[in-house]
Amino acid sequence: MVGVKYRKNMDCLGLVIVEDYNTSGTPNEFTIEICRNTEEEMLKSIAHEMVHVSQYSRGELNEMMTMWRGKHVKADKIPYDEQPWEIEAESIGLNLYESFLASETR
């Protein structure tokens, strides 16, 4: 399950909170918090954060951002835009957003 909350005055455009886990310890309930912004920015942020939901639920990324696809990483030592999970979320998220727009014009 994924819930979405819209907030004002966030330090970022969006984030994912893991709310609960299944019996095997895999995250399965999430809240996405999105900064109130233009419709375009909010839709892009939701798409981006949904990629993170997928990364968490498949076990590719842990909540502390210390494991990425089975390898230890030090997220605080990697610039935000060079973190591999952010690169993936930006790319796939943008594709999701563009696919959504294309489906709306049909």
C-alpha positions as CSV (number, residue, x, y, z in Angstrom):
1,M,0.0,0.0,0.0
2,V,1.2,3.5,-0.8
3,G,-0.3,6.6,0.6
4,V,0.4,10.2,-0.5
5,K,0.5,13.3,1.6
6,Y,1.0,16.8,0.3
7,R,2.9,19.2,2.5
8,K,4.1,22.8,2.4
9,N,7.6,24.0,3.1
10,M,9.5,20.8,2.6
11,D,13.3,20.8,2.2
12,C,12.9,18.6,-0.8
13,L,10.4,17.9,-3.6
14,G,9.4,14.5,-2.1
15,L,10.4,11.6,0.0
16,V,9.3,8.0,0.9
17,I,8.7,6.8,4.4
18,V,8.5,3.0,5.0
19,E,5.6,2.5,7.3
20,D,5.4,-1.3,7.6
21,Y,6.9,-4.7,6.6
22,N,5.6,-8.1,5.6
23,T,6.4,-11.2,7.7
24,S,9.7,-11.7,5.9
25,G,10.9,-8.2,6.7
26,T,10.3,-6.6,3.3
27,P,8.8,-3.1,3.2
28,N,5.2,-3.3,2.0
29,E,3.5,-0.1,3.3
30,F,4.7,3.4,2.3
31,T,3.9,7.0,2.6
32,I,5.1,9.4,-0.1
33,E,5.3,13.0,1.1
34,I,5.2,15.6,-1.8
35,C,5.9,19.3,-1.5
36,R,3.0,21.4,-2.7
37,N,4.2,22.9,-6.0
38,T,3.0,23.1,-9.6
39,E,0.9,20.2,-10.8
40,E,3.8,19.2,-13.2
41,E,6.4,19.2,-10.3
42,M,4.1,17.2,-8.0
43,L,3.4,14.6,-10.7
44,K,7.1,14.3,-11.5
45,S,7.9,13.9,-7.8
46,I,5.3,11.2,-7.3
47,A,6.7,9.3,-10.3
48,H,10.2,9.7,-8.9
49,E,9.2,8.6,-5.4
50,M,7.3,5.6,-6.8
51,V,10.6,4.3,-8.2
52,H,12.0,4.5,-4.7
53,V,9.0,2.5,-3.4
54,S,9.9,-0.1,-6.0
55,Q,13.5,-0.1,-5.0
56,Y,12.6,-0.6,-1.3
57,S,10.0,-3.3,-1.9
58,R,12.4,-5.3,-4.2
59,G,15.2,-5.0,-1.6
60,E,17.5,-3.0,-3.9
61,L,17.8,-0.1,-1.4
62,N,17.5,-0.2,2.3
63,E,16.0,2.6,4.4
64,M,19.4,3.8,5.7
65,M,20.7,4.0,2.2
66,T,23.7,1.9,3.2
67,M,23.0,-1.0,0.8
68,W,22.3,-0.7,-2.9
69,R,21.7,-3.9,-4.8
70,G,23.6,-6.0,-2.3
71,K,26.6,-3.7,-2.0
72,H,27.5,-1.5,0.9
73,V,27.5,2.2,0.1
74,K,28.2,5.4,2.0
75,A,25.4,7.7,0.8
76,D,26.8,10.7,2.7
77,K,30.0,10.4,0.6
78,I,28.2,10.4,-2.7
79,P,26.7,13.7,-4.1
80,Y,22.9,13.4,-4.3
81,D,22.8,13.5,-8.1
82,E,25.4,10.8,-8.3
83,Q,23.7,8.3,-6.0
84,P,22.8,5.3,-8.2
85,W,19.2,5.0,-6.7
86,E,18.6,8.7,-7.5
87,I,20.0,8.4,-11.0
88,E,17.6,5.4,-11.6
89,A,14.6,7.2,-9.9
90,E,15.2,10.3,-12.0
91,S,15.4,8.4,-15.3
92,I,12.5,6.0,-14.7
93,G,10.4,8.6,-12.9
94,L,10.7,11.0,-15.9
95,N,9.7,8.1,-18.3
96,L,6.7,7.3,-16.0
97,Y,5.7,11.0,-16.0
98,E,6.0,11.3,-19.8
99,S,4.0,8.0,-20.3
100,F,1.3,9.4,-18.1
101,L,1.1,12.7,-20.1
102,A,1.0,10.7,-23.3
103,S,-1.9,8.6,-22.0
104,E,-3.8,11.7,-21.0
105,T,-3.7,13.0,-24.6
106,R,-5.2,9.9,-26.2
